[in-house]
Amino acid sequence: MHAEPAPVRPPRAPARLMSGPATLLLPGALAARTGSEAGPPSTPPVGPALARLVRRIVACEHGPPDGPPPFEPGHVRWLHAHLGLARDDAIAACTAQADRVAGAHWRLDPVHLHLGRDHLVLTDPARLELAAADALELAAAVAPLFADDGLALIATGPRWYLRETDPSRPLGLRTRSLIGALGRNVSAWMPTGEDARRWRRLLNEVQMTWFEHPVNLRREATDRPPVNGLWIDGRVPPVIPAAAGALARALDRDGRLPGGTRIELDGAPLVLDTTLLDARLEGDPRRWSDAWRAADAAWFAPIGAGTRPWDAGARIVLAGELGWRTLRVAPRADWRFWRRADPGAWLTEPLGTAGIGPR
């Protein structure tokens, strides 16, 4: 077990990124601390490029700050803090801009819930392979249920939205992201708030309507999981910041970010690679370790060489189940040449962020 590394300088509250070094965000990168059930339990393999970079770290910070909401993965919380979103606005809901949906208030996703040993577990929607025509057919079947409750269902293929049509009946919910709930007992991740019971009632009606729907009967006949639930991922921001909109446009049809996605954030490049997160969601420790080894050549070596966009240094954000570590790397190899550090000490969840909910 690695000791908690002392910060090179005192941690500070996250601030909006300013023009300067490019940022590399690696979701799913941090290992869980010993004794936690969350995430891979062992320290990642440290490749030669990362080992050399450690000598050039001139600052280390770690999060999360006080909000936005708990139970969210570290990368979601870091992005939320840096994209200029209000506390109750959801990153995933920014896709409303990319989908050209005007007036939407909530983001929805059709999902499959499967029965674990004694609870329901959320399946990765990427495995649904839900055709656009089938998604629209399912939406048409349940749209009247929402209309009777002062809500308009808007389907744009696999991504759906809700519009509040009755000003006297806004939907009062606190929601959690789909990406954080994947593979978990959904009871700990369901919406809370004054309208939580109202939402559960709507979900029950949706599930009963879809139980023997022709789309699901066709899916079951071909050994595909039925669509038996909806995930409400959060509020659509009334004004979507430019960086959040750019990130939403990069999302693929299943809400994933392609590896190496790049956007501009306050004049500096932000590069995201979700390879480590994908391996973690698969629950495959070997694939996760292999992804760490691949990151050494794909990211840490170019940062060490100072190739573009890393010629002005780098900010490496290693995110985990709840927290993150931000490593600021100097642009020149002769900086801090005397520094000696155990790289593994930077690669575990910060203290106090080990467990975030049952699986």
N, C-alpha and C positions, 0 to 999 in steps of 0.2 A: 504494500500500500504506500503510495507516494504522499509525502507531506505536502500540505498546502503551500504553494510557492508564494513567497513574499512579493507583493507588487513592486515593480521598479520605481513607481511613484504612486502616491495615494490614489485609490480609485475615485472616480468622479461620476456624477450622473450622466447617462448617455446624452449626447447633444446631436443636433442635426449635422450630418456630414458636410464639411466645407470643401471647397475645391482643393485638391491636394492628391496624396497617394491613392492609388486604386485600392479597392476593397475586395477581398475574396471571402465569400460566405459559404461555409461548408456545413449544411444541416446534417444532423445525425453523427457528428464527428466525435463528440466526447463520450468517454466510457463512464459507466456508472461507478460510484464508489462501492467499496466492499461492503456487503450487507444489504445492498439495495437490489430490488427485483427489476428495476427499470433499466432497460438497455443492456448492451454487451458488458459483461462484468470485468473483462480484462483490459489492460492498457493496450492501445493500438501499437502495432509495430512501427518503430521510428526508422525511417529511411535515411540515407546519408545526406540528402539535400536538406531535409528538415533539421537534422542534427547540426548542420553548418549554420542554418538560419538562426538557431537559438542564440548564437553568439552575437547576433545583430539585433536582438530584441531590445528596444529602447523604452518600451512601456508595455505594461500588461494591466488590463482592466478585466473585471468580470461582473456579470449581471445574474439575475434580473434586477431592475429597479422596482419601486413600489407601484406595480401595475404596468400595462394593462393586464387583463384578468389572469388569475392563476389557472393552473391546469392546461396551459398552452405550451407547445414545444418551444425550446429556446430560440430557434430561428424565426418563428412566428412573432415572438415577443420582441426580438431585436428589430425585425423589419417594421413592426408596428411603431416602435419608438423612433424609427429613423425615416419613415415615409410621410410624416406629417398628418397622421390619422388621429381622429378623436378616440377616446377610450372605447366607446361602444361601436365604432365602425370596424368592419371586418375586411381584411385584405382580400379574401376570396370574393367578397361581394363587389369589389372593384371591376370584376369582369362585366358588370352591367354596362360599362362604358364600351368595352370591346365588342359586346354583343348588341350594342346600339339599342338598349332597352331604356326607354325614358320613363321616369316616374316610379321605378321599382324601389321598394323599401327593404326587401329581404332577399338573400340568396338561398336557394334550395337545391338539393341534389337527391335524385332517386337512388336508393341504396338497397343492398341485401343484408339482412341481419340473420346470422345463423346461431343455432343453439349450441353453446359450449357445455361444459359439465353441469353448470347450474345457473347459467345466465346467458343473455344475448350478447353476441359479439358483432361488431361492425366489420364487414368485409370491404376490402379495398375496391372502390368503384371501378378501377381500371380493369378488374376481372369481369365486370358485368358485360362489357362489349355491347352496350345498349345502342341499337340502331336508332337513328333520328326518327324514323317513321314510327317505331314502336314506342319511343319516348312520348311522341305527340299523342299517340293513341291512349296511352296510360294517363296522360295529363287531361285529355278530354273527359275521361271517365270520372275524374275526381274534382274537376273544376267547379261543378255545381255545389259541392260540399263547402268549398272555400267561399263561393259567392254568397251562400246563405249566412256566412259568418263575417261578412263585411270585408272580404279579401278577394282579390283577383289573381288567379294563377296565370303566369306568363311562361310558356315553354318555348325555348329556343334550341330544341334538340335535347341533349343530355343535361344541359344546365338550365335550371328553372329559377323563377323569381316570383315574389309576392308583392302585390301593391295593396296598400290599405285604402279601401274605397269609402269607408265610413269614418269620418273624422272623430266621431264620438266613441269609436271602438279601436283605438290604436293597439297594436300587439305589444304588450309589455313583457319582454323576455330578455334574459341574459343568456347568451348562447356561447358554445365552445366550438372550436374549429374541427372540421371533419378530419384533417390530417393528424390532429392530436389524438383523436379517438380511435383511429384504425387499430384493429386487433384487440380492442379492450372491451371490458364489461361496460356496456353503454349506460347502465343505470347511474354510474358516477359522472356521466358526461351529458346527461339530458339537460335541456334548458331549465333555468330557474326564473323566478320573478312572479309578478302578480298574475300573469296569464299562463303559467306553466300548466295548470289543470286544463285550461281551454285548449292549449296546444296538444296535450295528450289525448283529449277527446277527439280532436280533428285527426290525429294520427291513427287512432283506433278505427275511425270511419274509413280512412284511406285504406288501411290494411284489409278490412272486411270487403271493400269494393274490389280490391285487386286479388283477393284470395283465389278466385277461379276466373280471372280475366283471361280472354283469349291470348293475349300477349304472353302471360305467364304460363299458360298451358302449352303454348308452342315452345317456350324456353325449356320447360321441364321435359318435354318430349325429346329434346335434343341435348339433355344433360347439362343445361345451363342454369345457374341459380336464378330463382324468381326475383322480381323486384317487389319487395315487401315492406318498404319503409321510405321515409323522407328524412333527410338531415337538413336542418335549418342552420346555416353556417354563419349568419350574422347580418347586421344592418348594412345597407348600401350607403356610403357616405353621401351627404347632400351635395358636396363639392369634392370631386376626386382629385387629389394632388397629382401633378404631372408624373412624378416618379411612380406612384401607385398605379396610375393608368398604364404606364409603360410596362410595368411588371405584369399587370393583368393581361395585356395584349400578348405577352410571351407565353401565357399558360396554354397548354394543349387542351384537347377536348375533355380530358379526365381531370383537369385542374392541376396537372403536374407541370413542373418546369423542366424543359429539356436541359441536359447537362451543358454547362458552359454558357447559360443564359447571361446576357450582358445588357444592363441598362445604365443610363446616366443618372446619378443622384447628386444634385447640387454641384454639377460641373465636374464630378469625378466618376470614373467607371466603377460600377458595382457588378462583379461577376459571381454567379451562383452555380454550384455544382451539387446536384442532389443524389449522386451515386452512392454516397455513404448512407444517406437516409433511406434510399430504396433497399439497400442491403439490410438495414436495421428493420425495416417494415416486413421484410421477408423472414425475419427471425433466423438468419443464417450467419453465425459468427465467422465462419470461414470466408464467406463472401465479403463480409464487412472488413476483415483483415486484409483480404486481397484488394479491396477498394482503397484502403489506406496506403497500401504499397503502390498502387497505381497513381494516387494523388502525389506521391513524392516526385514522380517523373512529370506528371501532367501539370502540376502547379508549383510545388516548392522549388524545383530546379529552375524554371523560368524566373521565378521571383528572385532566386539567388543570383541568377545571371543578369538580372536587370533588364530583361527584354520588355518591350512594350506590352501591356500598359504599366509594367512594374518598374520603369526606369526612375521614378521618383520615390521609390520605396513601396511599401505595401502595408495594408491593414488586413490581418487574417482573423476572421471571426469563426471560431470553432464552436458550434452550437450542439447542445445535447437535449435531453428529455425536457428540461425546464430552463436551464441556465445557458450561459455562453462565456467564452473567454476571448478577449480581443488582444491580439499580439501585434504591436506596431514594429515593423521591420525597417531599419535604416537603409537608405539607398546604396550605401557604399560598404564594401566588405571589410574595410579597415576600422569601422566604428566598433567600439566595445570588443576589440579583439581579445581582451583579457577575460571576458565573461565566460564563466563555466556554469552550466546548469544541467539538471536532469530533464531532458525533453519530456519524459513521461509525466513529470509533475504538472505540466500545462495541459495534459490531455484527458483529465477526469473532470466530472461535474464539480463546480464550485461547492463549497460546504453549504449545507442548508437547502440544496436543490436536488437531492437524490431521488426522492419518490414523489410521483404526482398522481397516483390513482391506480386502482386495481386493474389487472389484465384479465 
